[in-house]
Amino acid sequence: MLSGKCALISGGGRGIGRESALVLARHGANVAVLARSESEIHDVATEVKGLGVRGLAIPADVTIQKDVSRALETVLREFAALDILVNSAGVCFKASFEQTTDEMWDSSIGVNLRGAFRLARAVYAHMCAQGSGSIINISSECGIVGKANLTAYCASKFGLNGFTKALAEEGRVFGVRCNAICPTGVATRLRAETHPSEDPSTIMQPADVANVVLFLASDLSKHVTGQAIEVSLVHYR
């Protein structure tokens, strides 16, 4: 489905980012994974290579512009192309509004929103020049519905959904699509940190979201852009 395509995934060391890297690789894409956790992304890159495609680990912080610029340079040098960007890096702080600090707010906006903006800005010109590209932002149901004790997180994800829709309008005339995925609870380490008493087997798994990433990365969704796609748990008997 993605043979010969090249993808860059932030937050690629674990959770949704890792599963997205693996599912794209299984369908033929070369995959670069980016995160601050160097050992984790090297492990994922090794798994990607084991699937018969090229894998690349790029230690980087999406809140640092020079890291973002270097990441794009590395991908284009190694792959000579970039067709898919998955913005999966994220942070979440659970606190009442009164207990939400400037640091919590700035980190939420810096990683979840500004980080996605910087990576998208870095790849956008290249995608426009080649006449195609898919930018996929991992958002949340918290970008659609406000949640108590998650004001900073909700603000960043509502912003991410608005950014997605606006960029989609600019990109469509150049063949560049931009969509967001808005899942309910997913069994990731980030979720476990904010919901420590929750049984992870009762909520969606990262692979469930990664399959939607695959759809948006492929030509199956070639006319889908500007969407904030809600993904929620369905119980089958």
Backbone torsions as a table, in degrees:
resi	resn	phi	psi	omega
1	MET	NA	-33.0	-176.9
2	LEU	-122.6	22.6	-176.2
3	SER	-54.9	126.2	178.8
4	GLY	85.4	-7.9	178.1
5	LYS	-80.0	157.7	-180.0
6	CYS	-127.7	134.8	-175.1
7	ALA	-126.7	148.6	172.2
8	LEU	-122.3	128.0	-176.7
9	ILE	-126.2	119.2	173.8
10	SER	-84.7	156.2	-174.6
11	GLY	61.7	32.8	-171.2
12	GLY	-84.1	3.6	-176.6
13	GLY	-84.0	-19.3	-177.3
14	ARG	-160.6	173.2	173.9
15	GLY	60.8	-138.6	-176.8
16	ILE	-63.0	-38.3	179.3
17	GLY	-61.6	-45.5	179.1
18	ARG	-63.3	-47.9	-178.6
19	GLU	-64.6	-34.3	177.2
20	SER	-65.8	-41.7	178.0
21	ALA	-58.6	-43.9	-176.5
22	LEU	-71.1	-40.3	-178.8
23	VAL	-70.7	-36.3	176.7
24	LEU	-66.3	-39.5	178.4
25	ALA	-64.9	-40.3	178.9
26	ARG	-60.7	-26.5	-179.9
27	HIS	-100.1	17.1	167.9
28	GLY	102.2	-0.4	-178.1
29	ALA	-82.9	143.2	165.3
30	ASN	-77.7	138.0	-170.4
31	VAL	-131.8	128.5	170.1
32	ALA	-106.4	129.5	179.1
33	VAL	-111.9	136.6	-174.8
34	LEU	-124.4	134.6	174.5
35	ALA	-172.9	169.7	175.7
36	ARG	-77.9	-26.2	-176.4
37	SER	-80.8	90.1	-170.8
38	GLU	-61.1	-43.3	-177.2
39	SER	-64.9	-38.2	-179.1
40	GLU	-66.0	-43.7	-177.7
41	ILE	-71.8	-29.6	175.3
42	HIS	-65.7	-38.5	177.2
43	ASP	-63.6	-42.6	-179.7
44	VAL	-66.5	-42.3	178.6
45	ALA	-60.4	-37.4	177.1
46	THR	-64.9	-41.8	176.7
47	GLU	-62.5	-40.8	179.3
48	VAL	-61.0	-46.2	179.7
49	LYS	-61.6	-33.5	178.7
50	GLY	-65.9	-13.5	178.9
51	LEU	-93.8	6.4	173.5
52	GLY	90.1	14.0	177.4
53	VAL	-125.2	179.0	180.0
54	ARG	-85.9	135.5	178.3
55	GLY	-124.9	143.7	-175.5
56	LEU	-140.9	131.7	177.0
57	ALA	-106.5	127.7	-178.7
58	ILE	-125.7	101.0	175.6
59	PRO	-66.5	122.7	-176.7
60	ALA	-164.5	157.1	177.4
61	ASP	-116.0	120.3	-175.6
62	VAL	-68.4	-11.9	177.9
63	THR	-86.5	-2.9	-178.8
64	ILE	-113.2	115.0	-173.8
65	GLN	-59.2	-40.2	-178.6
66	LYS	-65.7	-30.8	175.1
67	ASP	-66.1	-42.2	179.9
68	VAL	-64.0	-45.9	179.6
69	SER	-62.2	-42.1	179.8
70	ARG	-65.6	-37.1	179.9
71	ALA	-61.8	-45.5	179.5
72	LEU	-64.0	-43.0	178.5
73	GLU	-58.4	-41.7	-179.5
74	THR	-65.2	-44.4	-179.7
75	VAL	-62.3	-46.8	-178.2
76	LEU	-68.5	-33.0	176.9
77	ARG	-68.0	-40.9	-175.4
78	GLU	-84.6	-37.5	-175.5
79	PHE	-104.1	-22.5	-177.8
80	ALA	65.5	10.5	179.0
81	ALA	-162.6	161.0	172.9
82	LEU	-151.9	117.4	-175.0
83	ASP	-111.4	-23.5	-171.5
84	ILE	-137.1	130.4	171.1
85	LEU	-120.6	127.1	174.5
86	VAL	-116.0	113.0	177.2
87	ASN	-89.5	95.1	-176.2
88	SER	-113.9	-7.9	178.9
89	ALA	-63.5	136.5	-178.7
90	GLY	-162.2	155.9	173.5
91	VAL	-133.0	158.3	178.7
92	CYS	-149.6	131.0	176.7
93	PHE	-119.7	123.4	178.4
94	LYS	-98.1	113.5	-178.3
95	ALA	-161.0	150.4	174.6
96	SER	-62.7	161.4	-179.6
97	PHE	-57.8	-42.3	-178.4
98	GLU	-65.5	-26.7	-179.6
99	GLN	-94.3	-2.6	179.5
100	THR	-75.9	119.3	-176.5
101	THR	-90.5	166.5	174.6
102	ASP	-58.6	-37.2	-179.1
103	GLU	-65.1	-42.5	176.6
104	MET	-61.3	-45.3	-179.1
105	TRP	-63.6	-50.2	-176.8
106	ASP	-63.5	-38.3	179.4
107	SER	-67.6	-41.9	178.7
108	SER	-60.6	-49.2	179.4
109	ILE	-68.3	-39.6	-176.2
110	GLY	-64.5	-43.1	-178.8
111	VAL	-85.7	-54.3	-170.7
112	ASN	-70.6	-33.5	-175.3
113	LEU	-111.9	-56.2	-178.5
114	ARG	-66.1	-36.3	178.0
115	GLY	-61.3	-44.1	177.6
116	ALA	-64.7	-40.7	177.5
117	PHE	-60.3	-45.5	-177.2
118	ARG	-65.7	-41.9	178.9
119	LEU	-67.6	-42.1	178.2
120	ALA	-62.6	-42.2	178.8
121	ARG	-63.0	-36.8	-179.4
122	ALA	-65.1	-38.1	-174.7
123	VAL	-93.8	-16.1	-169.6
124	TYR	-59.8	-48.3	-177.9
125	ALA	-61.4	-40.5	178.7
126	HIS	-63.1	-44.6	-179.6
127	MET	-65.3	-40.6	178.6
128	CYS	-62.6	-41.3	-178.3
129	ALA	-64.7	-35.1	-179.8
130	GLN	-86.9	-8.4	174.9
131	GLY	81.6	15.0	178.7
132	SER	-164.6	158.3	176.5
133	GLY	164.1	152.5	178.4
134	SER	-129.1	118.5	175.7
135	ILE	-104.9	123.2	-175.4
136	ILE	-121.6	116.3	-179.0
137	ASN	-101.4	124.5	176.3
138	ILE	-83.1	103.5	-179.5
139	SER	-100.6	-137.4	-174.8
140	SER	-168.8	161.5	169.4
141	GLU	-59.7	-22.2	178.0
142	CYS	-73.8	-2.2	170.6
143	GLY	-94.4	-0.6	-179.0
144	ILE	-120.9	-37.6	-178.4
145	VAL	-126.4	130.3	177.6
146	GLY	-69.2	142.7	-179.6
147	LYS	-126.9	135.0	176.6
148	ALA	-61.7	145.4	177.7
149	ASN	68.5	15.0	178.4
150	LEU	-136.7	39.2	-173.8
151	THR	-61.3	-45.2	-177.7
152	ALA	-66.9	-43.0	179.6
153	TYR	-62.8	-46.6	179.3
154	CYS	-61.0	-43.3	-180.0
155	ALA	-59.3	-42.2	-178.9
156	SER	-68.1	-38.0	-177.4
157	LYS	-79.1	-35.5	171.6
158	PHE	-60.6	-42.0	177.3
159	GLY	-62.5	-40.4	-179.8
160	LEU	-63.5	-39.6	178.6
161	ASN	-66.8	-39.4	176.7
162	GLY	-65.6	-41.8	176.8
163	PHE	-60.1	-43.3	179.5
164	THR	-57.5	-48.8	-177.0
165	LYS	-66.7	-39.0	179.9
166	ALA	-69.0	-43.8	179.9
167	LEU	-65.3	-35.5	177.8
168	ALA	-59.2	-39.1	179.9
169	GLU	-66.7	-38.1	177.5
170	GLU	-71.9	-39.9	-172.3
171	GLY	-78.3	-22.9	-172.1
172	ARG	-60.9	-33.0	-178.2
173	VAL	-74.5	-12.9	177.9
174	PHE	-106.0	3.8	-178.5
175	GLY	81.8	14.4	-179.7
176	VAL	-103.5	122.6	-179.3
177	ARG	-101.4	150.5	176.9
178	CYS	-141.6	123.5	179.7
179	ASN	-136.3	159.2	175.8
180	ALA	-120.4	148.3	174.0
181	ILE	-112.7	129.0	-174.3
182	CYS	-120.8	82.0	-178.2
183	PRO	-82.4	155.7	165.3
184	THR	-77.9	-159.7	-174.1
185	GLY	-55.0	131.8	178.2
186	VAL	-126.8	139.0	-174.9
187	ALA	-75.8	81.3	176.2
188	THR	-120.2	169.7	177.4
189	ARG	-65.0	-36.2	177.7
190	LEU	-61.1	-42.6	178.2
191	ARG	-64.6	-41.9	-178.8
192	ALA	-63.1	-33.0	-179.5
193	GLU	-68.9	-31.2	-178.9
194	THR	-98.2	-13.4	178.7
195	HIS	-133.5	65.3	-171.3
196	PRO	-64.0	-23.7	-178.4
197	SER	-92.6	0.3	-176.3
198	GLU	-81.0	139.1	174.9
199	ASP	-81.0	113.4	-175.7
200	PRO	-63.1	-19.8	-180.0
201	SER	-74.6	-11.6	-177.1
202	THR	-93.6	-1.6	-179.1
203	ILE	-122.7	177.6	-179.0
204	MET	-66.3	157.2	178.1
205	GLN	-104.1	155.8	179.8
206	PRO	-53.0	-35.6	-179.7
207	ALA	-62.6	-29.3	178.5
208	ASP	-62.8	-39.8	178.6
209	VAL	-76.0	-37.6	179.9
210	ALA	-59.7	-32.3	178.1
211	ASN	-66.9	-30.7	175.5
212	VAL	-73.4	-36.6	173.7
213	VAL	-57.5	-45.0	178.7
214	LEU	-57.1	-46.2	178.7
215	PHE	-58.2	-47.1	-176.7
216	LEU	-72.2	-23.6	178.8
217	ALA	-80.5	-20.9	-172.4
218	SER	-97.5	170.5	177.5
219	ASP	-71.5	-8.5	174.2
220	LEU	-59.9	-25.2	-178.9
221	SER	-113.2	29.1	-171.5
222	LYS	-62.5	-17.1	177.3
223	HIS	-113.5	18.5	178.3
224	VAL	-105.4	117.9	177.7
225	THR	-153.1	152.5	178.6
226	GLY	74.8	19.3	-176.2
227	GLN	-102.3	144.2	169.6
228	ALA	-110.3	95.8	-170.2
229	ILE	-86.2	119.2	178.7
230	GLU	-81.0	132.3	178.8
231	VAL	-127.0	118.8	-177.0
232	SER	-136.3	158.7	-174.9
233	LEU	-65.5	132.3	174.9
234	VAL	-121.1	131.1	-179.8
235	HIS	-95.0	121.4	178.2
236	TYR	-107.1	136.5	-179.1
237	ARG	-98.7	NA	NA
